Amino acid sequence: MAKVIREKQKLGFVLVMAALYSVAKLGKAAGLTDTLAELLGREPTRFRQFAEDTKAVWLTTQKSVLTSGPFKGHFRKTEI
């Protein structure tokens, strides 16, 4: 907690992070449910499939996003 105070994190952020960490640490987030499939009326798309389906979007926007705005100057050209 002292580190949080030194770094001046907002209390709400700290409480949410502590709750998320606690839930995971206690194993309460270990199970999976079929709730999303029930809501969608179909099986949800796996992240790997989503990433493959949208790969072109990520590859075309990656360079412009990483070389402008808050990321500008943080990456060498060989890293992009």
Order of alpha helices (4+ residues) and beta strands (2+ residues): alpha-alpha-alpha-alpha-alpha
